[in-house]
Amino acid sequence: MYELLPSFIGYLLVLVMIAIYAGTRTSNMNDYSIGGRSLSSSVTALSAGASDMSGWLLLGLPGAIYVAGLVESWILVGLVVGAWINWTYVANRLRVASTLYGDAITIPQFLALRTGATSKSLAIVASIALIVFFTVYVSAGFVASAKLFESVLGIEYMWGLLVGVAVVMTYTAIGGFLAVSWTDTFQALLMMVVLVAVPTIALSFDFNVDPSLGEATVEATQNTWNWGAYSILGVIGLLAWGLGYFGQPHILARFMAIREANAMHSARAIGMSWMVLSSVGAVAVGYAAIVLFPVLPDGELALIVLSEVVLSPWIAGIVVAAILAAVMSTVDSQLMVVSTVLVNDVVNPQAKQLLLSRGCVIAVALVAASFALDPNSRIFDIVSLAWAGIGSSFGSCVIFSLFYRGTTSKSLIAAIVTGMVVTITWHYLKGGIFDIYELLPAFGLASLALYVVARMFPEPAANDLFERLEDRLGLRATP
């Protein structure tokens, strides 16, 4: 147990040093919230990947594979396709548009500036949706960190929760967006190495499985290849996860923060390579756990169990650090997004913005921690709800704002409200058509609401703003 501590403590020290250095590079709200738009292509790609996948990749996905088999891999197909479309068609336009329309630093601010909204209604509605779902999302990260401390270091769940909250809250508040992006880059590399190495080593071992587990092993292995475990609707729902990418502000913030729009092509190559390698590794972790340990009390601890068996304590400590890295890489990004939205779009003070932003990081972290008090919470379930809520509320808004001339402030409000209501309602309905993941119907209905309202209540000023973007991108013919 205690052999893991040196590697674990060393990892935490690296995070603190990065945060302190980032703090010296942060002098104003633009630096704190979006890094002064100074990210390189590699930092943009890797930090976006790490903040996207998080503890879900190292704990949630292997656990889902362990419980349901490889049928859960359909999620990855949807995610990879969605991520590629996001990098290819959304990223560059958003980077250009966010600077064109008043140097927007948050998604609610971008939506308001894109439509020329004269009231705060759009920004407030968007901020409410983002704060609600992101607070839930952050709580999933805290559940993951608490489970990690409890299972590996023997710390009680509540104390593990407090430690995880304290660590993330501290370095995020100190270093802001640069600290978050740099630490996420470091964490992304660590996560990828662990996800590739651990299942590879584990599957090369010759284990002597307890004979009493023979039947369980056979049954588990058969379930692994049960690709028909889900109905067609269920598989469609898994593929629909990819739609969530278009509306995730913690990912979109990386697109807005890259140093130059023309660096997006190389960022896409790096980001997609990382995603494919890491995702395949996560599936392999779940598969290796099924084959080698058919009876686990909690499938979401598959990576931890494998690493404790096949690795030396010192190296296993690095695995533990990688899992904590995965958790932190999303939580820190989401805390930054929520605090920036609260300060920039809701409160909008004229002074002491940095101090208030740091205070908001602490406040949101504490609220999210209160949602994570139940040790029986399943990371996968929490993340699926939050991903659907954010993806449906903002995904159609971002796509229409970038590609549809007639997008208006009223239509964006309609889409956000529709996405929120449908996601929450659908989530708690079961059976038949409701087996489809809530993101798909919520995204579709939000898009429909946006289009209908935009046609009913056109805003000429919003059309003119779209034409400015087309001109900047060189896509409109000169008269």
GICOR-V437762 format. One record per pair of residues at least 4 apart in sequence whose C-alpha atoms are under 8 Angstrom apart, sorted by the first residue. I is the first residue (numbers start at 1). J is the second residue. If there is no record, write none. Layout:
I_J ; I_J
//
This chain:
1_5 ; 1_152 ; 1_153 ; 1_154 ; 1_313 ; 2_153 ; 3_313 ; 3_314 ; 3_317 ; 4_8 ; 4_153 ; 4_313 ; 4_314 ; 4_315 ; 4_316 ; 4_317 ; 4_318 ; 4_320 ; 5_9 ; 5_317 ; 6_10 ; 6_314 ; 6_317 ; 7_11 ; 7_314 ; 7_315 ; 7_317 ; 7_318 ; 7_321 ; 8_12 ; 8_317 ; 8_318 ; 8_320 ; 8_321 ; 9_13 ; 10_14 ; 11_15 ; 11_318 ; 11_321 ; 12_16 ; 13_17 ; 14_18 ; 15_19 ; 15_171 ; 15_183 ; 16_20 ; 16_171 ; 17_21 ; 18_22 ; 18_175 ; 18_179 ; 18_182 ; 18_183 ; 19_23 ; 19_171 ; 19_172 ; 19_174 ; 19_175 ; 19_176 ; 19_179 ; 19_180 ; 19_183 ; 20_24 ; 20_171 ; 20_174 ; 20_175 ; 21_25 ; 21_175 ; 21_179 ; 22_26 ; 22_175 ; 22_176 ; 22_178 ; 22_179 ; 23_174 ; 23_175 ; 23_176 ; 23_179 ; 24_175 ; 25_31 ; 26_31 ; 26_32 ; 26_35 ; 26_175 ; 26_176 ; 26_178 ; 27_31 ; 27_32 ; 28_32 ; 28_354 ; 29_33 ; 29_353 ; 29_354 ; 30_34 ; 30_35 ; 30_36 ; 30_105 ; 31_35 ; 31_36 ; 31_37 ; 31_176 ; 31_177 ; 31_178 ; 32_36 ; 32_175 ; 32_176 ; 32_177 ; 32_178 ; 32_354 ; 33_105 ; 33_176 ; 33_177 ; 33_336 ; 33_337 ; 33_340 ; 34_105 ; 34_177 ; 34_178 ; 34_253 ; 34_256 ; 34_257 ; 35_39 ; 35_176 ; 35_177 ; 35_178 ; 35_257 ; 36_257 ; 37_256 ; 37_257 ; 37_258 ; 37_259 ; 38_257 ; 38_258 ; 38_259 ; 39_43 ; 39_44 ; 39_254 ; 39_257 ; 39_258 ; 39_259 ; 40_44 ; 40_258 ; 40_259 ; 40_263 ; 41_45 ; 41_258 ; 41_259 ; 41_263 ; 41_264 ; 41_266 ; 41_267 ; 42_46 ; 42_266 ; 42_267 ; 42_270 ; 42_271 ; 43_47 ; 43_181 ; 43_182 ; 43_185 ; 44_48 ; 44_181 ; 44_254 ; 44_255 ; 44_257 ; 44_258 ; 44_267 ; 45_49 ; 45_254 ; 45_267 ; 45_268 ; 45_270 ; 45_271 ; 46_50 ; 46_184 ; 46_185 ; 46_188 ; 46_189 ; 46_270 ; 46_271 ; 46_274 ; 47_51 ; 47_181 ; 47_182 ; 47_183 ; 47_184 ; 47_185 ; 47_188 ; 47_254 ; 47_329 ; 48_52 ; 48_184 ; 48_250 ; 48_251 ; 48_254 ; 48_271 ; 49_53 ; 49_188 ; 49_251 ; 49_271 ; 49_274 ; 49_275 ; 50_54 ; 50_184 ; 50_185 ; 50_187 ; 50_188 ; 50_326 ; 50_329 ; 50_330 ; 51_184 ; 51_250 ; 51_251 ; 51_326 ; 51_329 ; 51_330 ; 51_331 ; 51_333 ; 52_250 ; 52_251 ; 52_330 ; 53_57 ; 53_326 ; 53_330 ; 54_58 ; 54_141 ; 54_325 ; 54_326 ; 54_327 ; 54_328 ; 54_329 ; 54_330 ; 55_59 ; 55_60 ; 55_141 ; 55_144 ; 55_323 ; 55_324 ; 55_326 ; 55_327 ; 55_328 ; 55_330 ; 56_60 ; 56_61 ; 56_326 ; 56_327 ; 56_379 ; 56_380 ; 56_383 ; 57_61 ; 57_62 ; 57_279 ; 57_282 ; 57_326 ; 58_62 ; 58_191 ; 58_195 ; 58_282 ; 58_303 ; 58_323 ; 58_326 ; 59_63 ; 59_144 ; 59_300 ; 59_301 ; 59_302 ; 59_303 ; 59_323 ; 59_379 ; 60_64 ; 60_300 ; 60_379 ; 60_380 ; 61_65 ; 61_282 ; 61_283 ; 61_286 ; 61_300 ; 61_380 ; 62_66 ; 62_282 ; 62_283 ; 62_284 ; 62_285 ; 62_286 ; 62_287 ; 62_299 ; 62_300 ; 62_302 ; 62_303 ; 63_67 ; 63_286 ; 63_298 ; 63_299 ; 63_300 ; 63_301 ; 63_302 ; 64_68 ; 64_69 ; 64_72 ; 64_286 ; 64_299 ; 64_300 ; 64_380 ; 65_69 ; 65_70 ; 65_71 ; 65_72 ; 65_73 ; 65_224 ; 65_283 ; 65_286 ; 65_287 ; 66_224 ; 66_286 ; 66_287 ; 66_289 ; 66_290 ; 66_299 ; 66_302 ; 67_299 ; 68_72 ; 68_223 ; 68_224 ; 68_229 ; 69_223 ; 69_224 ; 69_225 ; 69_226 ; 69_227 ; 69_287 ; 70_224 ; 70_225 ; 70_226 ; 70_227 ; 70_283 ; 70_287 ; 71_224 ; 71_225 ; 71_226 ; 71_227 ; 71_228 ; 71_229 ; 71_230 ; 72_238 ; 73_77 ; 73_283 ; 74_78 ; 74_235 ; 74_238 ; 74_239 ; 75_79 ; 75_238 ; 75_239 ; 75_240 ; 75_241 ; 75_242 ; 76_80 ; 76_239 ; 76_279 ; 77_81 ; 77_239 ; 77_242 ; 78_82 ; 78_238 ; 78_239 ; 78_240 ; 78_241 ; 78_242 ; 78_243 ; 79_83 ; 79_239 ; 79_241 ; 79_242 ; 79_243 ; 79_245 ; 80_84 ; 80_242 ; 80_272 ; 80_275 ; 80_276 ; 81_85 ; 81_242 ; 82_86 ; 82_241 ; 82_242 ; 82_243 ; 82_244 ; 82_245 ; 82_246 ; 83_87 ; 83_242 ; 83_245 ; 83_272 ; 84_88 ; 84_268 ; 84_272 ; 85_89 ; 85_90 ; 86_90 ; 86_91 ; 86_245 ; 86_246 ; 87_91 ; 87_92 ; 87_264 ; 87_268 ; 88_92 ; 88_265 ; 88_268 ; 89_93 ; 90_94 ; 90_246 ; 90_399 ; 90_402 ; 91_95 ; 91_252 ; 91_255 ; 91_256 ; 91_264 ; 92_96 ; 92_255 ; 92_261 ; 92_262 ; 92_264 ; 93_97 ; 93_402 ; 93_473 ; 94_98 ; 94_252 ; 94_255 ; 94_256 ; 94_402 ; 95_99 ; 95_255 ; 95_256 ; 95_257 ; 95_258 ; 95_261 ; 96_100 ; 96_256 ; 96_261 ; 96_469 ; 96_472 ; 96_473 ; 97_101 ; 97_402 ; 97_469 ; 98_102 ; 98_103 ; 98_104 ; 98_105 ; 98_110 ; 98_256 ; 99_103 ; 99_104 ; 100_469 ; 101_110 ; 101_113 ; 101_114 ; 102_113 ; 104_109 ; 104_110 ; 104_113 ; 105_109 ; 105_110 ; 105_253 ; 105_256 ; 106_110 ; 106_249 ; 106_253 ; 106_337 ; 106_340 ; 106_341 ; 106_344 ; 107_111 ; 107_249 ; 107_252 ; 107_253 ; 108_112 ; 108_122 ; 108_123 ; 108_126 ; 108_127 ; 108_341 ; 108_345 ; 109_113 ; 109_123 ; 109_345 ; 110_114 ; 111_115 ; 111_122 ; 111_123 ; 111_397 ; 111_398 ; 111_401 ; 111_409 ; 111_412 ; 112_116 ; 112_117 ; 112_122 ; 112_123 ; 112_409 ; 113_117 ; 114_401 ; 114_462 ; 114_465 ; 114_466 ; 115_401 ; 115_407 ; 115_408 ; 115_409 ; 115_461 ; 115_462 ; 115_465 ; 116_409 ; 116_461 ; 116_462 ; 116_465 ; 117_122 ; 117_409 ; 120_124 ; 121_125 ; 122_126 ; 122_409 ; 122_410 ; 122_412 ; 122_413 ; 123_127 ; 123_345 ; 123_346 ; 124_128 ; 124_345 ; 124_346 ; 125_129 ; 125_413 ; 125_416 ; 125_417 ; 126_130 ; 126_413 ; 126_416 ; 127_131 ; 127_341 ; 127_342 ; 127_345 ; 127_346 ; 128_132 ; 129_133 ; 129_390 ; 129_393 ; 129_416 ; 129_417 ; 129_420 ; 130_134 ; 130_338 ; 130_390 ; 131_135 ; 131_338 ; 132_136 ; 133_137 ; 133_386 ; 133_387 ; 133_389 ; 133_390 ; 134_138 ; 134_334 ; 134_338 ; 134_386 ; 134_390 ; 135_139 ; 135_364 ; 135_367 ; 135_368 ; 136_140 ; 136_368 ; 136_371 ; 136_382 ; 136_386 ; 137_141 ; 137_331 ; 137_334 ; 137_382 ; 137_383 ; 137_386 ; 137_387 ; 138_142 ; 138_330 ; 138_331 ; 138_334 ; 138_335 ; 138_365 ; 138_368 ; 139_143 ; 139_368 ; 139_369 ; 139_370 ; 139_371 ; 139_372 ; 140_144 ; 140_372 ; 140_379 ; 140_382 ; 140_383 ; 141_145 ; 141_327 ; 141_328 ; 141_330 ; 141_331 ; 141_379 ; 142_146 ; 142_161 ; 142_164 ; 142_165 ; 142_327 ; 142_331 ; 142_368 ; 142_369 ; 142_372 ; 143_147 ; 143_161 ; 143_372 ; 143_373 ; 143_375 ; 143_377 ; 143_379 ; 144_148 ; 144_327 ; 144_379 ; 145_149 ; 145_160 ; 145_161 ; 145_164 ; 145_324 ; 145_327 ; 146_150 ; 146_157 ; 146_158 ; 146_159 ; 146_160 ; 146_161 ; 146_162 ; 146_164 ; 147_151 ; 147_157 ; 147_160 ; 147_375 ; 148_152 ; 148_153 ; 148_160 ; 148_320 ; 148_323 ; 148_324 ; 149_153 ; 149_154 ; 149_155 ; 149_156 ; 149_157 ; 149_160 ; 150_154 ; 150_155 ; 150_156 ; 150_157 ; 150_160 ; 151_155 ; 152_304 ; 152_320 ; 155_159 ; 155_160 ; 156_160 ; 157_161 ; 157_375 ; 158_162 ; 158_373 ; 159_163 ; 160_164 ; 161_165 ; 161_369 ; 161_372 ; 161_373 ; 162_166 ; 163_167 ; 164_168 ; 165_169 ; 165_365 ; 165_366 ; 165_369 ; 166_170 ; 167_171 ; 168_172 ; 168_328 ; 168_331 ; 168_332 ; 169_173 ; 169_332 ; 169_361 ; 169_362 ; 169_365 ; 170_174 ; 170_362 ; 171_175 ; 171_176 ; 171_179 ; 172_176 ; 172_177 ; 172_179 ; 172_180 ; 172_332 ; 172_335 ; 172_336 ; 172_361 ; 173_357 ; 173_358 ; 173_359 ; 173_361 ; 173_362 ; 174_358 ; 175_179 ; 175_180 ; 176_180 ; 176_336 ; 177_181 ; 177_333 ; 177_336 ; 178_182 ; 179_183 ; 180_184 ; 180_329 ; 180_332 ; 180_333 ; 181_185 ; 181_333 ; 182_186 ; 183_187 ; 183_329 ; 184_188 ; 184_325 ; 184_329 ; 185_189 ; 186_190 ; 187_191 ; 187_322 ; 187_325 ; 187_326 ; 187_329 ; 188_192 ; 188_325 ; 188_326 ; 189_193 ; 190_194 ; 190_322 ; 190_325 ; 191_195 ; 191_278 ; 191_322 ; 191_323 ; 191_325 ; 191_326 ; 192_196 ; 192_274 ; 192_277 ; 192_278 ; 192_281 ; 193_197 ; 194_198 ; 194_319 ; 194_322 ; 195_199 ; 195_278 ; 195_281 ; 195_282 ; 195_285 ; 196_200 ; 196_277 ; 196_278 ; 196_281 ; 196_282 ; 197_201 ; 198_202 ; 198_285 ; 198_303 ; 198_306 ; 198_307 ; 198_310 ; 199_203 ; 199_281 ; 199_284 ; 199_285 ; 199_288 ; 199_306 ; 200_204 ; 201_205 ; 201_310 ; 202_288 ; 202_306 ; 202_310 ; 203_288 ; 205_310 ; 207_292 ; 209_213 ; 209_214 ; 209_292 ; 210_214 ; 213_217 ; 213_294 ; 213_295 ; 214_218 ; 215_219 ; 216_220 ; 216_294 ; 216_295 ; 217_221 ; 217_290 ; 217_291 ; 217_292 ; 217_293 ; 217_294 ; 218_222 ; 219_223 ; 220_224 ; 220_290 ; 220_291 ; 220_294 ; 221_225 ; 221_290 ; 221_291 ; 222_226 ; 224_287 ; 224_290 ; 230_234 ; 230_235 ; 231_235 ; 232_236 ; 233_237 ; 233_433 ; 233_435 ; 233_436 ; 234_238 ; 234_435 ; 234_436 ; 234_437 ; 235_239 ; 236_240 ; 236_436 ; 236_437 ; 237_241 ; 237_435 ; 237_436 ; 237_437 ; 237_438 ; 237_439 ; 237_440 ; 238_436 ; 238_437 ; 240_244 ; 240_437 ; 240_439 ; 240_440 ; 241_388 ; 241_437 ; 241_439 ; 241_440 ; 243_391 ; 243_392 ; 243_395 ; 243_439 ; 243_440 ; 243_443 ; 244_248 ; 244_387 ; 244_388 ; 244_390 ; 244_391 ; 244_392 ; 244_395 ; 244_439 ; 245_251 ; 245_391 ; 245_395 ; 246_252 ; 246_391 ; 246_394 ; 246_395 ; 246_396 ; 246_398 ; 246_399 ; 247_252 ; 247_390 ; 247_391 ; 247_392 ; 247_393 ; 247_394 ; 247_395 ; 247_396 ; 247_397 ; 247_398 ; 248_252 ; 248_387 ; 248_390 ; 248_391 ; 248_394 ; 248_395 ; 249_253 ; 249_337 ; 250_254 ; 250_333 ; 250_334 ; 250_337 ; 251_255 ; 252_256 ; 253_257 ; 254_258 ; 255_264 ; 258_263 ; 258_264 ; 259_263 ; 260_264 ; 263_267 ; 264_268 ; 265_269 ; 266_270 ; 267_271 ; 268_272 ; 269_273 ; 270_274 ; 271_275 ; 272_276 ; 273_277 ; 274_278 ; 275_279 ; 276_280 ; 277_281 ; 278_282 ; 279_283 ; 280_284 ; 281_285 ; 282_286 ; 283_287 ; 284_288 ; 285_289 ; 285_302 ; 285_303 ; 286_290 ; 286_302 ; 286_303 ; 287_291 ; 288_292 ; 288_293 ; 289_293 ; 289_294 ; 289_302 ; 289_303 ; 289_306 ; 290_294 ; 296_302 ; 298_302 ; 301_305 ; 302_306 ; 303_307 ; 304_308 ; 304_319 ; 304_320 ; 305_309 ; 306_310 ; 307_311 ; 307_316 ; 307_319 ; 308_312 ; 308_313 ; 308_316 ; 311_315 ; 311_316 ; 312_316 ; 313_317 ; 314_318 ; 315_319 ; 316_320 ; 317_321 ; 318_322 ; 319_323 ; 320_324 ; 321_325 ; 322_326 ; 323_327 ; 324_328 ; 325_329 ; 326_330 ; 327_331 ; 328_332 ; 329_333 ; 330_334 ; 331_335 ; 332_336 ; 333_337 ; 334_338 ; 335_339 ; 335_361 ; 335_364 ; 335_365 ; 336_340 ; 336_361 ; 337_341 ; 338_342 ; 338_361 ; 338_364 ; 339_343 ; 339_357 ; 339_358 ; 339_360 ; 339_361 ; 339_364 ; 340_344 ; 340_345 ; 340_357 ; 341_345 ; 341_346 ; 342_346 ; 342_347 ; 342_348 ; 342_357 ; 342_360 ; 343_347 ; 343_348 ; 343_349 ; 343_353 ; 343_356 ; 343_357 ; 343_360 ; 344_348 ; 344_349 ; 349_353 ; 352_356 ; 353_357 ; 354_358 ; 355_359 ; 356_360 ; 357_361 ; 358_362 ; 359_363 ; 360_364 ; 361_365 ; 362_366 ; 363_367 ; 364_368 ; 365_369 ; 366_370 ; 367_371 ; 368_372 ; 369_373 ; 372_377 ; 377_382 ; 378_382 ; 379_383 ; 380_384 ; 381_385 ; 382_386 ; 383_387 ; 384_388 ; 385_389 ; 385_423 ; 385_424 ; 385_427 ; 386_390 ; 387_391 ; 387_439 ; 388_392 ; 388_423 ; 388_438 ; 388_439 ; 388_442 ; 389_393 ; 389_419 ; 389_420 ; 389_423 ; 389_424 ; 389_439 ; 390_394 ; 390_395 ; 390_420 ; 391_395 ; 391_439 ; 391_443 ; 392_396 ; 392_416 ; 392_419 ; 392_420 ; 392_423 ; 392_439 ; 392_440 ; 392_442 ; 392_443 ; 392_446 ; 393_397 ; 393_415 ; 393_416 ; 393_417 ; 393_418 ; 393_419 ; 393_420 ; 393_442 ; 393_443 ; 393_446 ; 394_398 ; 394_415 ; 394_416 ; 394_419 ; 395_399 ; 395_443 ; 396_400 ; 396_415 ; 396_443 ; 396_446 ; 396_447 ; 396_450 ; 397_401 ; 397_412 ; 397_415 ; 397_416 ; 397_447 ; 397_450 ; 398_402 ; 399_403 ; 399_404 ; 400_404 ; 400_405 ; 400_407 ; 401_405 ; 401_407 ; 401_466 ; 402_466 ; 404_466 ; 405_462 ; 405_463 ; 405_466 ; 405_467 ; 406_454 ; 406_455 ; 406_458 ; 406_459 ; 406_462 ; 406_463 ; 407_411 ; 407_412 ; 407_450 ; 407_451 ; 407_454 ; 407_462 ; 407_463 ; 408_412 ; 408_454 ; 408_457 ; 408_458 ; 408_459 ; 408_462 ; 409_413 ; 410_414 ; 410_453 ; 410_454 ; 410_457 ; 411_415 ; 411_449 ; 411_450 ; 411_451 ; 411_452 ; 411_453 ; 411_454 ; 412_416 ; 412_450 ; 413_417 ; 414_418 ; 414_446 ; 414_449 ; 414_450 ; 414_453 ; 415_419 ; 415_445 ; 415_446 ; 415_447 ; 415_448 ; 415_449 ; 415_450 ; 416_420 ; 416_446 ; 417_421 ; 417_446 ; 418_422 ; 418_442 ; 418_445 ; 418_446 ; 418_449 ; 419_423 ; 419_442 ; 419_443 ; 419_445 ; 419_446 ; 420_424 ; 420_442 ; 421_425 ; 422_426 ; 422_438 ; 422_441 ; 422_442 ; 422_445 ; 423_427 ; 423_438 ; 423_439 ; 423_441 ; 423_442 ; 424_428 ; 425_429 ; 426_434 ; 426_438 ; 427_437 ; 427_438 ; 429_434 ; 430_434 ; 430_435 ; 431_435 ; 434_438 ; 436_440 ; 437_441 ; 438_442 ; 439_443 ; 440_444 ; 441_445 ; 442_446 ; 443_447 ; 444_448 ; 445_449 ; 446_450 ; 447_451 ; 448_452 ; 449_453 ; 450_454 ; 451_455 ; 452_456 ; 453_457 ; 454_458 ; 459_463 ; 460_464 ; 461_465 ; 462_466 ; 463_467 ; 464_468 ; 465_469 ; 466_470 ; 467_471 ; 467_476 ; 468_472 ; 469_473 ; 470_474 ; 470_475 ; 470_476 ; 471_475 ; 471_476
//
